[in-house]
């Protein structure tokens, strides 16, 4: 705006000549990213391109699906549910009382027959159903610092309700996860010969090296009036108690398997395995199930048909779409980018 003398009144936010940037300007610094000037790929999905992509996906996915299913079918698996059959007939109506009675003998003998040749190593798992290890209150009931360092043995924060004894002494390891440690045991035999179960190396090496200390020993564990599960050897550090390490890697789903050990010898078709087990773990209070699983493995892992079926389904669908689009393209082709197909270029019906 000009004053009466014709001079220019400068703005308070700038110098008036446009040579200097405004001090209070919120304009971002120029870059190709903020100005959306980076190179971009904008492919035009022509019929030939779409048909080629679907065909390629089908060609890749179908063989992978077939290979996955073949690998899964090569896995030999024996699954035996024993929680119901191992209850004495006179206690079937009160299974909780049976499992909580320490004076009752929990020994149970099961017989398994090998359906096909099983090559070593044969993995021994226990499977629990309807056990929610992913419950927030359960997952939080632990103290990782206590598990790693001897100097943190008295640290029990977050371990409620299993943190200290009645006398106030700290429990190592504390928390509900450790307290509920699985305590069924299995002894395998064929005829008069016992099968050795190797329990070394069943946990993750990263857990042994970094999450459980070599100088941390169990203390006051399972010493309260209510025993949750297995006891621990007080003379062995936590880093060597692999059953505990496996158990404390909590499962995401209510049905899960955890590795118990490995049988490192081949089993032949028709072999009869006698399993002497201790049915100690209480799954009856929450209507859970217990299963013993013997399984071989393949390059893909254990027995799992889902991956192969998923690949076959996606590959088959892509093949079907490729064929359908090809037929449509050949029977009723249309010019790419033809403006006559635009809605405003079409005449209304009846005109």
Secondary structure, 3 states (H helix, E strand, C coil): CECCCCCECCCCCCCCCCCCCCCCCCCCCCCCCCCCCCCCCCCCCCHHHHHHHHHHHHHHHHHHHHHHHHHHHHCCEEEEECCCCCCCHHHCCCHHHHHHCCCCCCEEEEEEECCCCECCCEEEEEEEECCCCCCHHHHHCCCHHHHHCHHHCCCCCCCCCCCECCCCCECECCCHHHHCCCCCEEEEEECCEEECEECCCCCCHHHHHHCCCCCCECECCCCCCCCCCCCCCCCCEHHHCHHHHHHHCCCCCCCEEEEEEEECCCECCCCEEEEEEECCCCCHHHCCEEEEEEECCECCECCCCHHHHHHHHHHHHHHHHHHHHHHHHHHCCCCCCCHHHCHHHCCCCCC
